[in-house]
Amino acid sequence: MLYIMYRIGYFLAMSLSTKSAYGVACAMADLWCLVSCADRKAVKYNLQKITGLKDQRQLNRMTRQVFRNFAKYLVDFFRFSKIDGNYIKRFVKVEGIDNLDEALSKGKGVVLLSAHIGNWELGALVVSSLRQPVMAVVLTHGDKRINDFFTRQRMAGKVKPIEIGISLRSCYEALKNNGLVALLGDRDFSGNGFYIDFFGSPALVPKGPAVFSARLDAEIVPTFMVREKDDTFRLIFEPRLKKISTFEEDGRVKGIMKEYISVIESYVKMYPTQWYMFKREWTQ
């Protein structure tokens, strides 16, 4: 059923204008928010945690906006084959690309660290267009048809997807060749991360970006693609993270993780309705 819904969404996104496709997507998102009690409660719980708000009406409005923004994210993802240099010039403002160039100049490879914020998939496409192809570590879908569909979309955007579980060697090779590897750092799906304080409470955070940096001396550049009110985007490259000096690897890894979860936290604070987390982030 989910595969059929993705195919319908793809057809509509490719057939309609962007504005019309957004309109249909937002209507569907409102329905999803209404009928999916578990997802709605999780989003509302996360929003209350990160904003500290008690006003239930305001939290309900923000919750609905999360669903709508995610629906727009899917429209953009479905339309990857339509996105070219002209689109990027018209709709994407790039900030801090000197930070990426400085990191690449070190010759150690660069981890583009992002989160489930805004449109990270579109961000990888834009980076691939502006500099060099990006290798992105992605979650494997249980349905092979969905997995293949998402792979085709990413490849259409010049992004090479590498599935979690088989990604380690490919990422090492890419970084050793001064390549770009994109990873999300706000939720661990492998169960192998570390608990790091996130908005004042422990959250299981993926350690992959920190491990690559600690073992290969790769640079980490926090990178975020956020949506503006007029549905244009800002692609922001933050300064590369500072290196952690300690002889013990776990200490370096945890120190780097604390650095990047702090940056992610600042973006979640600024864009709470663009943080697409449909499960409770905090389980302890």
N, C-alpha and C positions, 0 to 999 in steps of 0.2 A: 504493500500500500504506500509506504513512504517513497519508494522508487517512482511509483506512478505520480505522486504529488510533485516530486522534483522534476519529472519530465513535463508535467503540465506547467509548472512554474517557469521552466526553461522556455517552453513554447510561447508563453505569454510575454516573458521578458524580451524575447527576440522579435516578437510580432508587434508589440506596442511601442510607443514612444517611452522614453525613460520616465517622464512625469506620469503618464497613464499607468505604466507598470508599477511605479511606486504606490499609486492610489489603490490599485487592486491588491498589492501586497499588504498595505496597511489595513485594508478591510479584512483580509484573511488573518492578519496578525491579531486584530481585535477579537475575532472568533476563537482563535487558538488560545488567547489569554483567558477568554471566558470559560471555555470548556476544559482546559488543562489545569486542574486544581493543583496538582503537585508542582508543575513548573511555575505557576503563578505564585504559590506560597514560597518556593525557594528563592525566586527573584526578589520578592518583597522582603523576605528575611535578610538577604544579602544587602539590599538597599538600606534597610533600617540599620544594619551593622555599620555600613560605611558612611552613612550620613548622620546618624544619631537622631533622625527625625522620629517624632511620635505621632504627628498628624496623619491619621489613617487615609484621609482623602488625598492628601498630597502624595503619600506613598503609593496609593492605588494609581494615581495619574502617572507617576514615574514608572511604575511597573508596566503599565500599558505602553509607555514610550519605549521601554527596553524591547518589548516584543515587536513594535513597529520598526525600530531601528535595525533589529536583526533581520526583519523581512526585507528591508531596503538593502542590507548587506548581501542577501541572497540574490536580489535582482542584479546588483552590480557583478556578482560572481557569475551568474548565468550569462551576462553580456560580455564576457571577457574577449570573445572574438571580434567584438565591435570597437574595442578600446585601442587607440593608436596614438601616435605622437600629437595629433591635433587635439584629441580628447584631453591628454595630459596637460597640454599648454592651457586649455580653457578651464579645466575643472580642478587642477591640482596645484597647490602652492607648496613649493619645496623649501624647507627651512633647515639650515645646519648641515648641508651636504659636505661642507668642508670637514666636519667631524668624521664622516665616513672616509673621505679621501685621506685624511691624516692617519686613520687607523690602517687603511690599506697600504699606506707607504711604509709601514713597519715590516711588511712581507710575511707576517705570521698567520694570515687568514683573519676573517672577521665574522664573529657571531652577531647576527642581527637579532637582538633580543626584543620581543614584543609580547603582547598579551591578547586576550580575547576582547579587544577594544576597537571600536570603529570599524575599519575594514582592513585587517592585516593581510588578507589574500590579495586585495588590490594593491596594497603597499608593496608586496613582493613583486607584483607585475611591474609597477612603476620603477622600482629599483633595477629590475632586470633590463628595462628599457633605457634607463639613464646611465647605468654603469656596466654591469655584467650579469649573466644569468645567475639566479639565486637557487640554491638547493634548500628546500623546505622540509623539515621533519613534520610529518602529518600523522594523524590518528587513522588507523585502519577501520573501515566500516565492515560490519558483519555480513552485509549483503554485497556480494561481488559486483552486482550491477551498479550499485551506488558507488562503490569504490572505483570502478572503472570510469564511471561518469565524472566523478570529481577529479580523477587523474587526467582525463581528457581536457577538462576545463583549465586545470593548472598548467598543463603543457601548452594550451592555446595562449597562455599569458607568459610563456617562456620561463616558467618556473618548474624546476625538476622536483617532484615530490618523492620523499624517502620515508617509508613507513616505519613507525616506531617498532623497535624489536630487531630490525635488520639495518638500522641506520648508522650504527657506530663506526664501522669500517669506512663507509662512504663519506661520512662527515670528516673523519680523520684525514682521508685522502684529499678532500676538497680544501680543508684548512691548510694542510701542508703545501698546497699549490696556491696559497693566498686567495682562496675562493671565499664566497659569501655563503654562509649557512644560517637560515632563519629558524628560530626556535621560540616557542611561547613559554613564558616563565611564571604564569599565574596559577596553573593547576596541574598537579601530577596525576597522570593516568596509568603509570607503570607500577606504582606502589613502592618505588625505590628512592623516592625523594627524602628530604629532611623537613621536619617541622620548624618553621620560621615564623616569628611574630609578624602578623599582617593585620593592620588595624587593631592592634592591641591584643590579639589572640593568636594561638598557634594555628597555622595552616600548612598542609602538606604541599611543599613547593618542589618542582622538578629541579634536579641538580645537573642535568645535562650541560647547559651553557657554562656553568662554573667548572665542571670537569674538563671540558674542552679547553677552557682558558688556563686552568691549573696545570694540565698535562702538556699542552702544546704552546703555551704562552700566547694563545690567540687573543686578539682584542675583542671586547664586547661593546657594541654600540647600541644602546637602547633606541628603538625605532618605532614610531607610532603613526598610523594613518587615521586621523580623526575627521569626522564629518562636521561640517559647518551647518548653520541654520538654513542656508540656501541650497543645501545638498551638494556643495563643492567640498573639497577635501584639503587638509593640510598634512603633508608628509614631513614629519619632524625627526631629525637625527640628533639625539642628545650627545654630549661629549662622551668619549669612551670611558669606561669604568676604570678606576684606579686599580693597580695591581696590589694584591695582598702578599705581604712578606712574612712567610713562615715556612719552616722546613717540613712541616707535617701536612700531607695532602688534604686530609679531612678538614683541618683548620683553614686552609686556603679556600677550599670549596665552600665551606659554610660562611666564611667572610665575604666571598664574592656573592653568594646568594643573598646575604643581608643587604649588600649594596644594590643588587638589581630589584629585589622585592620592594625596597624603599622607593625606587624610581617608578615602578609599576603602581605602587600605592598612590603616589602623587597624581598620576594620570587617571586612576579610578576615581579619586576625589574630584578632579576637574570635570570628568565625563562619566558620571555614574550611570546615566541612561544609555551609554554606549558600551557598557561592560556586559557581555553576553555570557552570563553564568547561570545556567538553568538547574543547577544542583547547589545544595548548600555548600559554600566554600569552607565553612568552619564546622568540624565534626567533633571537636573536643570541648 
